[in-house]
Amino acid sequence: MWEKMKMAMSSVFDFVLPFLRQMMKSAGPVLASAALSAVKAVAANAAGSTDAEKRDLAFQAIVVDLQSQGIKIGIDVGTSMINAAIELAVIKSKEP
């Protein structure tokens, strides 16, 4: 709990606030779910791939997932949001 409080009061919070605002919009939870699923799938199926290849595979899987749900890339969700969601999903997947 204290870590969350410290983060909220730090300059890091100002840095991540725009991302948090975007994630709270309607497409945010869908993007988070798609990113977690894609990162898990890529980790399980692309063992010999480079990090760049894994990121590209995850990005493509997320785009397909979002588009299948009617979310428009570049309008509802930007590529920077997808990339950030991938990074957060990787961090989340490494947590115990």
N, C-alpha and C positions, 0 to 999 in steps of 0.2 A: 504494500500500500504506500509506503513512504517513497518508493521509487517513482510511483505514478505522480505523487505530489511534487517531488523534486523536478520531474520532467515538465509538469504543467507550469512550474514557475521559472523554468530555465529558458534560455534563448533558443534551445533546440525546439521547444514547443512552437515558437514563432516560425521556425523553419518548416516544420511539418504541418502546420495549421492549414495551408491551402490544400494539401493532399487530403487531410481529414475532412475538410468541407466537401470536397468532391466525392469522397467515399460515403458520405452521409446522404448523398442524393440517391434517387431511386435505383440507378444502375450500380451503385457501390456494392451492396450486398451480393448481387449477382456476379459482379466482377471478382469479388473476394472468393466466392465459392468456386468460380471457374478457374481462378489462379491456383488455389489449393489443389484442386483436382488435377490440373495440368502438370503442376510441379511434381505431384506424387506419381503420376503416370510416366512422366519423362524419367524420373529417378529410377523407376522400376524397369523401364524398357530401353533406356539409352545408355547403358553402362559404359560403353567404350567411346562415347562421344565427348567432344571438347565442351567446355562451359559455354562457349558461343553457340555451338550447335544445339545444346540443351535449351538455351534461352530461346533460340529461334523456334525449336519444336514446341516449347511451352507457349510462346507468343501465337504461333499458328493455331494451336489447339484452343487457346482462349478466344481468338477471333471467331473460329468456327462455332464454338459454344455460344458466345454472345450473339452472333448473327442468327443462330438457330432460335434464339429467344426474342428476336426482333429488335435487338439493340444495334444501333448504327455506329460503326467505328468512325471516329472523327467528328461525330455529332453528339451522341450520348456519352461516349467514352473515347478519350483520346489515346493515342499511342503512348504518350508519356505516363498516363494512368495505368495502362497495361504493363509497361515496363516496371513501374513502381510496385504494382501488385505482385509481379513475379518475384521481385527482390524480397518483398515482405513474406510471400509464401515460402520462399527458400529459408528465410530466417525462422519462420514458424515451424517448418518441417524439421528443423534441427533441434527444436526445444524438446526436453524430456517429457 
